[in-house]
């Protein structure tokens, strides 16, 4: 497990690897946060698919109130994470085979 970014009482970003996949969890305090996460922990030269699960900014639009997005990333890329107040994100990164 790797604590990627944190400020006690404000936000935390933690990454964990299982095999060739990564799982990133982000959580914010009651004010919300916008952060840049550098994907320097990914294996270089391998494209990854990032499935990003975030608080739905529209809220009532989705039944689960979770917005899901997918994008291709690689080692060294920067993901902009916007967390709602008392919200967070979950990111699953898997090699794009």
HELIX and SHEET records of a PDB file:
SHEET    1   A 6 UNK A   2  UNK A   7  0                                        
SHEET    2   A 6 UNK A  11  UNK A  18 -1                                        
SHEET    3   A 6 UNK A  21  UNK A  28 -1                                        
SHEET    4   A 6 UNK A  88  UNK A  95 -1                                        
SHEET    5   A 6 UNK A  48  UNK A  55 -1                                        
SHEET    6   A 6 UNK A  66  UNK A  73 -1                                        
SHEET    1   B 2 UNK A  33  UNK A  38  0                                        
SHEET    2   B 2 UNK A  78  UNK A  83 -1                                        
END                                                                             
